């Protein structure tokens, strides 16, 4: 569970950093973009602190990132989830979970 929470925090940092840069580009100014860049660097450290091997880590991380990103798009940017995103997202989730959970 600890690794999941760490990856959830990393996803929140990545999505948050992207959102700050997006807000800065849409008129919020350079400070928001600089803060977004700093948050993205923090994400890079957080996601790589895990002891999972990199391929399995990225599989699980991509699933978490996708879900957090879509929640942010809907709740913060008031975007609507459309069918292509939901269908493609289902593939992302199935693919990421396959990579993360398949034991060979």
Biopython code that builds the backbone (N, CA, C, O; Angstrom):
import numpy as np
from Bio.PDB.StructureBuilder import StructureBuilder

atoms = [
    (1, "UNK", "N", (0.819, -1.195, 0.000)),
    (1, "UNK", "CA", (0.000, 0.000, 0.000)),
    (1, "UNK", "C", (0.858, 1.253, 0.000)),
    (1, "UNK", "O", (0.462, 2.266, -0.577)),
    (2, "UNK", "N", (2.027, 1.210, 0.634)),
    (2, "UNK", "CA", (2.911, 2.357, 0.684)),
    (2, "UNK", "C", (3.383, 2.781, -0.692)),
    (2, "UNK", "O", (3.486, 3.975, -0.976)),
    (3, "UNK", "N", (3.675, 1.799, -1.562)),
    (3, "UNK", "CA", (4.114, 2.126, -2.923)),
    (3, "UNK", "C", (2.984, 2.775, -3.710)),
    (3, "UNK", "O", (3.211, 3.698, -4.492)),
    (4, "UNK", "N", (1.762, 2.286, -3.498)),
    (4, "UNK", "CA", (0.616, 2.876, -4.186)),
    (4, "UNK", "C", (0.456, 4.339, -3.784)),
    (4, "UNK", "O", (0.245, 5.196, -4.643)),
    (5, "UNK", "N", (0.553, 4.630, -2.498)),
    (5, "UNK", "CA", (0.414, 6.018, -2.033)),
    (5, "UNK", "C", (1.530, 6.901, -2.576)),
    (5, "UNK", "O", (1.298, 8.060, -2.922)),
    (6, "UNK", "N", (2.747, 6.350, -2.651)),
    (6, "UNK", "CA", (3.860, 7.113, -3.204)),
    (6, "UNK", "C", (3.600, 7.432, -4.681)),
    (6, "UNK", "O", (3.849, 8.550, -5.131)),
    (7, "UNK", "N", (3.097, 6.442, -5.432)),
    (7, "UNK", "CA", (2.792, 6.682, -6.840)),
    (7, "UNK", "C", (1.616, 7.636, -6.997)),
    (7, "UNK", "O", (1.581, 8.426, -7.941)),
    (8, "UNK", "N", (0.658, 7.572, -6.086)),
    (8, "UNK", "CA", (-0.464, 8.511, -6.112)),
    (8, "UNK", "C", (0.028, 9.938, -5.873)),
    (8, "UNK", "O", (-0.422, 10.871, -6.538)),
    (9, "UNK", "N", (0.933, 10.105, -4.941)),
    (9, "UNK", "CA", (1.526, 11.436, -4.689)),
    (9, "UNK", "C", (2.297, 11.914, -5.916)),
    (9, "UNK", "O", (2.204, 13.081, -6.295)),
    (10, "UNK", "N", (3.059, 11.009, -6.536)),
    (10, "UNK", "CA", (3.807, 11.372, -7.738)),
    (10, "UNK", "C", (2.858, 11.813, -8.849)),
    (10, "UNK", "O", (3.117, 12.804, -9.533)),
    (11, "UNK", "N", (1.766, 11.082, -9.026)),
    (11, "UNK", "CA", (0.786, 11.455, -10.055)),
    (11, "UNK", "C", (0.170, 12.817, -9.749)),
    (11, "UNK", "O", (-0.016, 13.634, -10.651)),
    (12, "UNK", "N", (-0.143, 13.059, -8.490)),
    (12, "UNK", "CA", (-0.701, 14.356, -8.108)),
    (12, "UNK", "C", (0.299, 15.478, -8.389)),
    (12, "UNK", "O", (-0.087, 16.561, -8.829)),
    (13, "UNK", "N", (1.580, 15.219, -8.134)),
    (13, "UNK", "CA", (2.607, 16.226, -8.435)),
    (13, "UNK", "C", (2.723, 16.462, -9.938)),
    (13, "UNK", "O", (2.819, 17.606, -10.383)),
    (14, "UNK", "N", (2.715, 15.389, -10.715)),
    (14, "UNK", "CA", (2.843, 15.558, -12.168)),
    (14, "UNK", "C", (1.642, 16.295, -12.752)),
    (14, "UNK", "O", (1.803, 17.244, -13.519)),
    (15, "UNK", "N", (0.455, 15.861, -12.391)),
    (15, "UNK", "CA", (-0.751, 16.521, -12.893)),
    (15, "UNK", "C", (-0.817, 17.959, -12.383)),
    (15, "UNK", "O", (-1.183, 18.869, -13.127)),
    (16, "UNK", "N", (-0.462, 18.163, -11.115)),
    (16, "UNK", "CA", (-0.471, 19.516, -10.556)),
    (16, "UNK", "C", (0.522, 20.436, -11.247)),
    (16, "UNK", "O", (0.210, 21.591, -11.539)),
    (17, "UNK", "N", (1.715, 19.924, -11.506)),
    (17, "UNK", "CA", (2.720, 20.721, -12.221)),
    (17, "UNK", "C", (2.249, 21.093, -13.615)),
    (17, "UNK", "O", (2.398, 22.235, -14.050)),
    (18, "UNK", "N", (1.671, 20.106, -14.319)),
    (18, "UNK", "CA", (1.127, 20.384, -15.651)),
    (18, "UNK", "C", (0.011, 21.416, -15.580)),
    (18, "UNK", "O", (-0.059, 22.315, -16.418)),
    (19, "UNK", "N", (-0.866, 21.294, -14.580)),
    (19, "UNK", "CA", (-1.978, 22.238, -14.429)),
    (19, "UNK", "C", (-1.465, 23.650, -14.144)),
    (19, "UNK", "O", (-2.010, 24.626, -14.659)),
    (20, "UNK", "N", (-0.421, 23.757, -13.327)),
    (20, "UNK", "CA", (0.148, 25.083, -13.043)),
    (20, "UNK", "C", (0.738, 25.707, -14.309)),
    (20, "UNK", "O", (0.543, 26.895, -14.565)),
    (21, "UNK", "N", (1.454, 24.915, -15.092)),
    (21, "UNK", "CA", (2.017, 25.434, -16.338)),
    (21, "UNK", "C", (0.898, 25.837, -17.294)),
    (21, "UNK", "O", (0.962, 26.888, -17.931)),
    (22, "UNK", "N", (-0.121, 24.997, -17.386)),
    (22, "UNK", "CA", (-1.266, 25.319, -18.252)),
    (22, "UNK", "C", (-1.919, 26.624, -17.829)),
    (22, "UNK", "O", (-2.239, 27.464, -18.670)),
    (23, "UNK", "N", (-2.117, 26.797, -16.525)),
    (23, "UNK", "CA", (-2.716, 28.029, -16.022)),
    (23, "UNK", "C", (-1.817, 29.226, -16.301)),
    (23, "UNK", "O", (-2.304, 30.302, -16.647)),
    (24, "UNK", "N", (-0.509, 29.044, -16.151)),
    (24, "UNK", "CA", (0.423, 30.121, -16.452)),
    (24, "UNK", "C", (0.390, 30.517, -17.914)),
    (24, "UNK", "O", (0.454, 31.703, -18.239)),
    (25, "UNK", "N", (0.290, 29.541, -18.798)),
    (25, "UNK", "CA", (0.228, 29.821, -20.233)),
    (25, "UNK", "C", (-1.066, 30.506, -20.635)),
    (25, "UNK", "O", (-1.104, 31.244, -21.620)),
    (26, "UNK", "N", (-2.121, 30.264, -19.880)),
    (26, "UNK", "CA", (-3.423, 30.857, -20.209)),
    (26, "UNK", "C", (-3.611, 32.217, -19.548)),
    (26, "UNK", "O", (-4.735, 32.708, -19.447)),
    (27, "UNK", "N", (-2.529, 32.821, -19.101)),
    (27, "UNK", "CA", (-2.632, 34.170, -18.580)),
    (27, "UNK", "C", (-2.257, 34.331, -17.128)),
    (27, "UNK", "O", (-2.341, 35.436, -16.593)),
    (28, "UNK", "N", (-1.850, 33.272, -16.479)),
    (28, "UNK", "CA", (-1.492, 33.357, -15.069)),
    (28, "UNK", "C", (-0.088, 33.866, -14.818)),
    (28, "UNK", "O", (0.241, 34.238, -13.692)),
    (29, "UNK", "N", (0.745, 33.890, -15.843)),
    (29, "UNK", "CA", (2.070, 34.451, -15.710)),
    (29, "UNK", "C", (3.187, 33.447, -15.467)),
    (29, "UNK", "O", (2.977, 32.247, -15.289)),
    (30, "UNK", "N", (4.386, 34.016, -15.471)),
    (30, "UNK", "CA", (5.598, 33.224, -15.357)),
    (30, "UNK", "C", (5.790, 32.543, -14.013)),
    (30, "UNK", "O", (6.417, 31.487, -13.936)),
    (31, "UNK", "N", (5.254, 33.140, -12.951)),
    (31, "UNK", "CA", (5.425, 32.516, -11.630)),
    (31, "UNK", "C", (4.713, 31.169, -11.560)),
    (31, "UNK", "O", (5.241, 30.212, -10.993)),
    (32, "UNK", "N", (3.524, 31.096, -12.131)),
    (32, "UNK", "CA", (2.803, 29.818, -12.146)),
    (32, "UNK", "C", (3.570, 28.782, -12.960)),
    (32, "UNK", "O", (3.639, 27.614, -12.576)),
    (33, "UNK", "N", (4.144, 29.208, -14.080)),
    (33, "UNK", "CA", (4.913, 28.276, -14.902)),
    (33, "UNK", "C", (6.169, 27.814, -14.177)),
    (33, "UNK", "O", (6.523, 26.637, -14.246)),
    (34, "UNK", "N", (6.847, 28.724, -13.483)),
    (34, "UNK", "CA", (8.048, 28.353, -12.725)),
    (34, "UNK", "C", (7.697, 27.408, -11.579)),
    (34, "UNK", "O", (8.415, 26.442, -11.323)),
    (35, "UNK", "N", (6.605, 27.685, -10.899)),
    (35, "UNK", "CA", (6.153, 26.795, -9.833)),
    (35, "UNK", "C", (5.802, 25.423, -10.406)),
    (35, "UNK", "O", (6.130, 24.395, -9.814)),
    (36, "UNK", "N", (5.136, 25.410, -11.556)),
    (36, "UNK", "CA", (4.812, 24.154, -12.227)),
    (36, "UNK", "C", (6.061, 23.354, -12.553)),
    (36, "UNK", "O", (6.084, 22.137, -12.372)),
    (37, "UNK", "N", (7.097, 24.023, -13.031)),
    (37, "UNK", "CA", (8.352, 23.338, -13.339)),
    (37, "UNK", "C", (8.967, 22.731, -12.083)),
    (37, "UNK", "O", (9.460, 21.603, -12.121)),
    (38, "UNK", "N", (8.943, 23.457, -10.984)),
    (38, "UNK", "CA", (9.485, 22.937, -9.726)),
    (38, "UNK", "C", (8.691, 21.721, -9.245)),
    (38, "UNK", "O", (9.266, 20.752, -8.750)),
    (39, "UNK", "N", (7.382, 21.781, -9.392)),
    (39, "UNK", "CA", (6.537, 20.663, -8.988)),
    (39, "UNK", "C", (6.834, 19.447, -9.864)),
    (39, "UNK", "O", (6.849, 18.319, -9.370)),
    (40, "UNK", "N", (7.071, 19.663, -11.154)),
    (40, "UNK", "CA", (7.398, 18.543, -12.049)),
    (40, "UNK", "C", (8.734, 17.902, -11.694)),
    (40, "UNK", "O", (8.885, 16.687, -11.819)),
    (41, "UNK", "N", (9.700, 18.694, -11.258)),
    (41, "UNK", "CA", (10.972, 18.116, -10.797)),
    (41, "UNK", "C", (10.725, 17.258, -9.552)),
    (41, "UNK", "O", (11.301, 16.178, -9.415)),
    (42, "UNK", "N", (9.883, 17.734, -8.662)),
    (42, "UNK", "CA", (9.543, 16.951, -7.465)),
    (42, "UNK", "C", (8.895, 15.632, -7.848)),
    (42, "UNK", "O", (9.184, 14.597, -7.247)),
    (43, "UNK", "N", (8.021, 15.664, -8.846)),
    (43, "UNK", "CA", (7.405, 14.428, -9.336)),
    (43, "UNK", "C", (8.476, 13.445, -9.803)),
    (43, "UNK", "O", (8.405, 12.255, -9.496)),
    (44, "UNK", "N", (9.461, 13.937, -10.541)),
    (44, "UNK", "CA", (10.516, 13.067, -11.063)),
    (44, "UNK", "C", (11.249, 12.329, -9.962)),
    (44, "UNK", "O", (11.560, 11.146, -10.102)),
    (45, "UNK", "N", (11.524, 13.014, -8.878)),
    (45, "UNK", "CA", (12.175, 12.349, -7.747)),
    (45, "UNK", "C", (11.220, 11.359, -7.079)),
    (45, "UNK", "O", (11.614, 10.238, -6.756)),
    (46, "UNK", "N", (9.974, 11.766, -6.871)),
    (46, "UNK", "CA", (9.013, 10.924, -6.165)),
    (46, "UNK", "C", (8.773, 9.606, -6.888)),
    (46, "UNK", "O", (8.804, 8.542, -6.270)),
    (47, "UNK", "N", (8.535, 9.674, -8.191)),
    (47, "UNK", "CA", (8.196, 8.458, -8.934)),
    (47, "UNK", "C", (9.375, 7.490, -8.988)),
    (47, "UNK", "O", (9.178, 6.282, -9.123)),
    (48, "UNK", "N", (10.575, 7.999, -8.886)),
    (48, "UNK", "CA", (11.748, 7.135, -8.984)),
    (48, "UNK", "C", (12.259, 6.646, -7.632)),
    (48, "UNK", "O", (13.290, 5.976, -7.578)),
    (49, "UNK", "N", (11.572, 6.959, -6.551)),
    (49, "UNK", "CA", (11.958, 6.458, -5.238)),
    (49, "UNK", "C", (11.473, 5.035, -4.986)),
    (49, "UNK", "O", (11.885, 4.399, -4.016)),
    (50, "UNK", "N", (10.605, 4.536, -5.850)),
    (50, "UNK", "CA", (10.042, 3.200, -5.670)),
    (50, "UNK", "C", (11.106, 2.134, -5.911)),
    (50, "UNK", "O", (12.054, 2.344, -6.668)),
    (51, "UNK", "N", (10.933, 0.993, -5.257)),
    (51, "UNK", "CA", (11.862, -0.127, -5.446)),
    (51, "UNK", "C", (11.368, -1.113, -6.503)),
    (51, "UNK", "O", (12.048, -2.102, -6.777)),
    (52, "UNK", "N", (10.198, -0.867, -7.104)),
    (52, "UNK", "CA", (9.728, -1.720, -8.190)),
    (52, "UNK", "C", (10.634, -1.562, -9.395)),
    (52, "UNK", "O", (11.222, -0.498, -9.589)),
    (53, "UNK", "N", (10.760, -2.620, -10.224)),
    (53, "UNK", "CA", (11.551, -2.441, -11.436)),
    (53, "UNK", "C", (10.830, -1.447, -12.340)),
    (53, "UNK", "O", (9.606, -1.323, -12.288)),
    (54, "UNK", "N", (11.590, -0.748, -13.162)),
    (54, "UNK", "CA", (11.085, 0.427, -13.871)),
    (54, "UNK", "C", (9.901, 0.109, -14.776)),
    (54, "UNK", "O", (8.941, 0.880, -14.803)),
    (55, "UNK", "N", (9.932, -0.997, -15.516)),
    (55, "UNK", "CA", (8.833, -1.345, -16.413)),
    (55, "UNK", "C", (7.535, -1.583, -15.671)),
    (55, "UNK", "O", (6.491, -1.070, -16.074)),
    (56, "UNK", "N", (7.580, -2.352, -14.592)),
    (56, "UNK", "CA", (6.377, -2.604, -13.791)),
    (56, "UNK", "C", (5.928, -1.328, -13.099)),
    (56, "UNK", "O", (4.731, -1.063, -12.999)),
    (57, "UNK", "N", (6.870, -0.546, -12.626)),
    (57, "UNK", "CA", (6.549, 0.729, -11.983)),
    (57, "UNK", "C", (5.773, 1.621, -12.940)),
    (57, "UNK", "O", (4.744, 2.184, -12.568)),
    (58, "UNK", "N", (6.257, 1.752, -14.164)),
    (58, "UNK", "CA", (5.597, 2.627, -15.127)),
    (58, "UNK", "C", (4.215, 2.103, -15.493)),
    (58, "UNK", "O", (3.309, 2.900, -15.732)),
    (59, "UNK", "N", (4.027, 0.795, -15.545)),
    (59, "UNK", "CA", (2.705, 0.250, -15.824)),
    (59, "UNK", "C", (1.692, 0.697, -14.789)),
    (59, "UNK", "O", (0.620, 1.194, -15.134)),
    (60, "UNK", "N", (2.028, 0.522, -13.531)),
    (60, "UNK", "CA", (1.131, 0.937, -12.449)),
    (60, "UNK", "C", (1.006, 2.454, -12.398)),
    (60, "UNK", "O", (-0.087, 2.981, -12.188)),
    (61, "UNK", "N", (2.115, 3.155, -12.589)),
    (61, "UNK", "CA", (2.092, 4.610, -12.516)),
    (61, "UNK", "C", (1.193, 5.207, -13.603)),
    (61, "UNK", "O", (0.453, 6.157, -13.350)),
    (62, "UNK", "N", (1.262, 4.650, -14.801)),
    (62, "UNK", "CA", (0.471, 5.184, -15.908)),
    (62, "UNK", "C", (-1.022, 5.076, -15.610)),
    (62, "UNK", "O", (-1.788, 5.980, -15.946)),
    (63, "UNK", "N", (-1.437, 3.987, -14.987)),
    (63, "UNK", "CA", (-2.844, 3.826, -14.601)),
    (63, "UNK", "C", (-3.231, 4.919, -13.600)),
    (63, "UNK", "O", (-4.246, 5.595, -13.769)),
    (64, "UNK", "N", (-2.423, 5.080, -12.571)),
    (64, "UNK", "CA", (-2.715, 6.083, -11.538)),
    (64, "UNK", "C", (-2.706, 7.476, -12.139)),
    (64, "UNK", "O", (-3.589, 8.284, -11.852)),
    (65, "UNK", "N", (-1.709, 7.764, -12.975)),
    (65, "UNK", "CA", (-1.610, 9.073, -13.613)),
    (65, "UNK", "C", (-2.847, 9.358, -14.462)),
    (65, "UNK", "O", (-3.404, 10.454, -14.398)),
    (66, "UNK", "N", (-3.275, 8.385, -15.249)),
    (66, "UNK", "CA", (-4.435, 8.589, -16.110)),
    (66, "UNK", "C", (-5.674, 8.947, -15.286)),
    (66, "UNK", "O", (-6.396, 9.886, -15.622)),
    (67, "UNK", "N", (-5.914, 8.211, -14.225)),
    (67, "UNK", "CA", (-7.099, 8.459, -13.398)),
    (67, "UNK", "C", (-7.019, 9.838, -12.742)),
    (67, "UNK", "O", (-8.001, 10.580, -12.749)),
    (68, "UNK", "N", (-5.871, 10.186, -12.181)),
    (68, "UNK", "CA", (-5.705, 11.500, -11.539)),
    (68, "UNK", "C", (-5.846, 12.614, -12.574)),
    (68, "UNK", "O", (-6.467, 13.640, -12.296)),
    (69, "UNK", "N", (-5.280, 12.423, -13.757)),
    (69, "UNK", "CA", (-5.365, 13.442, -14.806)),
    (69, "UNK", "C", (-6.809, 13.671, -15.245)),
    (69, "UNK", "O", (-7.222, 14.810, -15.460)),
    (70, "UNK", "N", (-7.573, 12.592, -15.378)),
    (70, "UNK", "CA", (-8.968, 12.747, -15.801)),
    (70, "UNK", "C", (-9.810, 13.405, -14.713)),
    (70, "UNK", "O", (-10.673, 14.233, -15.002)),
    (71, "UNK", "N", (-9.557, 13.035, -13.469)),
    (71, "UNK", "CA", (-10.263, 13.698, -12.362)),
    (71, "UNK", "C", (-9.949, 15.189, -12.342)),
    (71, "UNK", "O", (-10.840, 16.011, -12.122)),
    (72, "UNK", "N", (-8.692, 15.538, -12.569)),
    (72, "UNK", "CA", (-8.291, 16.944, -12.596)),
    (72, "UNK", "C", (-8.955, 17.669, -13.761)),
    (72, "UNK", "O", (-9.437, 18.790, -13.600)),
    (73, "UNK", "N", (-8.984, 17.037, -14.929)),
    (73, "UNK", "CA", (-9.607, 17.654, -16.101)),
    (73, "UNK", "C", (-11.084, 17.949, -15.840)),
    (73, "UNK", "O", (-11.585, 19.009, -16.212)),
    (74, "UNK", "N", (-11.766, 17.017, -15.208)),
    (74, "UNK", "CA", (-13.195, 17.184, -14.958)),
    (74, "UNK", "C", (-13.454, 18.178, -13.823)),
    (74, "UNK", "O", (-14.284, 19.079, -13.952)),
    (75, "UNK", "N", (-12.737, 18.004, -12.713)),
    (75, "UNK", "CA", (-13.029, 18.817, -11.529)),
    (75, "UNK", "C", (-12.422, 20.216, -11.578)),
    (75, "UNK", "O", (-13.051, 21.174, -11.128)),
    (76, "UNK", "N", (-11.222, 20.349, -12.110)),
    (76, "UNK", "CA", (-10.536, 21.644, -12.095)),
    (76, "UNK", "C", (-10.781, 22.444, -13.373)),
    (76, "UNK", "O", (-11.047, 23.645, -13.322)),
    (77, "UNK", "N", (-10.688, 21.767, -14.524)),
    (77, "UNK", "CA", (-10.809, 22.468, -15.800)),
    (77, "UNK", "C", (-12.203, 22.344, -16.419)),
    (77, "UNK", "O", (-12.453, 22.842, -17.517)),
    (78, "UNK", "N", (-13.111, 21.671, -15.696)),
    (78, "UNK", "CA", (-14.511, 21.539, -16.121)),
    (78, "UNK", "C", (-14.652, 20.914, -17.511)),
    (78, "UNK", "O", (-15.571, 21.256, -18.255)),
    (79, "UNK", "N", (-13.742, 20.000, -17.861)),
    (79, "UNK", "CA", (-13.839, 19.293, -19.136)),
    (79, "UNK", "C", (-14.796, 18.119, -18.991)),
    (79, "UNK", "O", (-14.965, 17.578, -17.899)),
    (80, "UNK", "N", (-15.409, 17.734, -20.078)),
    (80, "UNK", "CA", (-16.298, 16.578, -20.083)),
    (80, "UNK", "C", (-15.524, 15.372, -20.599)),
    (80, "UNK", "O", (-14.755, 15.476, -21.554)),
    (81, "UNK", "N", (-15.736, 14.227, -19.955)),
    (81, "UNK", "CA", (-15.128, 12.995, -20.455)),
    (81, "UNK", "C", (-15.934, 12.515, -21.656)),
    (81, "UNK", "O", (-17.137, 12.274, -21.554)),
    (82, "UNK", "N", (-15.281, 12.384, -22.755)),
    (82, "UNK", "CA", (-15.933, 11.930, -23.977)),
    (82, "UNK", "C", (-15.618, 10.454, -24.207)),
    (82, "UNK", "O", (-14.695, 9.902, -23.608)),
    (83, "UNK", "N", (-16.391, 9.832, -25.075)),
    (83, "UNK", "CA", (-16.260, 8.393, -25.341)),
    (83, "UNK", "C", (-14.837, 7.983, -25.737)),
    (83, "UNK", "O", (-14.356, 6.973, -25.225)),
    (84, "UNK", "N", (-14.132, 8.712, -26.623)),
    (84, "UNK", "CA", (-12.779, 8.268, -26.985)),
    (84, "UNK", "C", (-11.826, 8.224, -25.786)),
    (84, "UNK", "O", (-10.975, 7.339, -25.694)),
    (85, "UNK", "N", (-11.975, 9.175, -24.882)),
    (85, "UNK", "CA", (-11.120, 9.193, -23.690)),
    (85, "UNK", "C", (-11.463, 8.021, -22.781)),
    (85, "UNK", "O", (-10.570, 7.381, -22.225)),
    (86, "UNK", "N", (-12.739, 7.739, -22.628)),
    (86, "UNK", "CA", (-13.136, 6.636, -21.750)),
    (86, "UNK", "C", (-12.741, 5.282, -22.342)),
    (86, "UNK", "O", (-12.265, 4.409, -21.617)),
    (87, "UNK", "N", (-12.932, 5.099, -23.648)),
    (87, "UNK", "CA", (-12.543, 3.832, -24.280)),
    (87, "UNK", "C", (-11.028, 3.688, -24.275)),
    (87, "UNK", "O", (-10.500, 2.640, -23.902)),
    (88, "UNK", "N", (-10.334, 4.735, -24.687)),
    (88, "UNK", "CA", (-8.868, 4.696, -24.657)),
    (88, "UNK", "C", (-8.346, 4.520, -23.245)),
    (88, "UNK", "O", (-7.364, 3.812, -23.022)),
    (89, "UNK", "N", (-9.001, 5.165, -22.294)),
    (89, "UNK", "CA", (-8.610, 5.037, -20.897)),
    (89, "UNK", "C", (-8.767, 3.621, -20.388)),
    (89, "UNK", "O", (-7.960, 3.159, -19.581)),
    (90, "UNK", "N", (-9.787, 2.931, -20.844)),
    (90, "UNK", "CA", (-9.960, 1.523, -20.454)),
    (90, "UNK", "C", (-8.769, 0.700, -20.934)),
    (90, "UNK", "O", (-8.288, -0.180, -20.220)),
    (91, "UNK", "N", (-8.293, 0.989, -22.154)),
    (91, "UNK", "CA", (-7.102, 0.296, -22.659)),
    (91, "UNK", "C", (-5.866, 0.647, -21.832)),
    (91, "UNK", "O", (-5.043, -0.219, -21.535)),
    (92, "UNK", "N", (-5.743, 1.915, -21.465)),
    (92, "UNK", "CA", (-4.629, 2.347, -20.620)),
    (92, "UNK", "C", (-4.638, 1.579, -19.305)),
    (92, "UNK", "O", (-3.605, 1.073, -18.866)),
    (93, "UNK", "N", (-5.795, 1.497, -18.686)),
    (93, "UNK", "CA", (-5.910, 0.832, -17.387)),
    (93, "UNK", "C", (-5.609, -0.661, -17.517)),
    (93, "UNK", "O", (-4.844, -1.210, -16.725)),
    (94, "UNK", "N", (-6.208, -1.318, -18.512)),
    (94, "UNK", "CA", (-5.957, -2.758, -18.689)),
    (94, "UNK", "C", (-4.486, -2.997, -19.023)),
    (94, "UNK", "O", (-3.867, -3.909, -18.474)),
    (95, "UNK", "N", (-3.930, -2.195, -19.910)),
    (95, "UNK", "CA", (-2.526, -2.369, -20.279)),
    (95, "UNK", "C", (-1.581, -2.114, -19.122)),
    (95, "UNK", "O", (-0.648, -2.884, -18.894)),
    (96, "UNK", "N", (-1.818, -1.041, -18.395)),
    (96, "UNK", "CA", (-0.956, -0.711, -17.257)),
    (96, "UNK", "C", (-1.024, -1.751, -16.159)),
    (96, "UNK", "O", (-0.005, -2.121, -15.576)),
    (97, "UNK", "N", (-2.233, -2.221, -15.879)),
    (97, "UNK", "CA", (-2.375, -3.249, -14.840)),
    (97, "UNK", "C", (-1.748, -4.572, -15.292)),
    (97, "UNK", "O", (-1.206, -5.314, -14.473)),
    (98, "UNK", "N", (-1.822, -4.865, -16.588)),
    (98, "UNK", "CA", (-1.159, -6.071, -17.104)),
    (98, "UNK", "C", (0.342, -5.974, -16.886)),
    (98, "UNK", "O", (0.964, -6.925, -16.414)),
    (99, "UNK", "N", (0.922, -4.840, -17.224)),
    (99, "UNK", "CA", (2.361, -4.645, -17.048)),
    (99, "UNK", "C", (2.752, -4.741, -15.568)),
    (99, "UNK", "O", (3.777, -5.331, -15.227)),
    (100, "UNK", "N", (1.937, -4.164, -14.710)),
    (100, "UNK", "CA", (2.284, -4.090, -13.289)),
    (100, "UNK", "C", (2.068, -5.420, -12.557)),
    (100, "UNK", "O", (2.797, -5.740, -11.618)),
    (101, "UNK", "N", (1.083, -6.178, -12.982)),
    (101, "UNK", "CA", (0.676, -7.344, -12.190)),
    (101, "UNK", "C", (1.090, -8.701, -12.766)),
    (101, "UNK", "O", (1.087, -9.697, -12.042)),
    (102, "UNK", "N", (1.436, -8.758, -14.021)),
    (102, "UNK", "CA", (1.769, -10.033, -14.647)),
    (102, "UNK", "C", (3.061, -10.564, -14.044)),
    (102, "UNK", "O", (4.094, -9.895, -14.076)),
    (103, "UNK", "N", (2.996, -11.735, -13.511)),
    (103, "UNK", "CA", (4.178, -12.398, -12.929)),
    (103, "UNK", "C", (4.699, -13.422, -13.915)),
    (103, "UNK", "O", (3.983, -14.354, -14.281)),
    (104, "UNK", "N", (5.939, -13.259, -14.349)),
    (104, "UNK", "CA", (6.507, -14.231, -15.291)),
    (104, "UNK", "C", (7.627, -15.024, -14.676)),
    (104, "UNK", "O", (8.211, -15.883, -15.336)),
]
sb = StructureBuilder()
sb.init_structure("model")
sb.init_model(0)
sb.init_chain("A")
sb.init_seg("    ")
for serial, (resi, resn, name, xyz) in enumerate(atoms, 1):
    if name == "N":
        sb.init_residue(resn, " ", resi, " ")
    sb.init_atom(name, np.array(xyz, "f"), 0.0, 1.0, " ", f" {name:<3s}", serial, name[0])
structure = sb.get_structure()
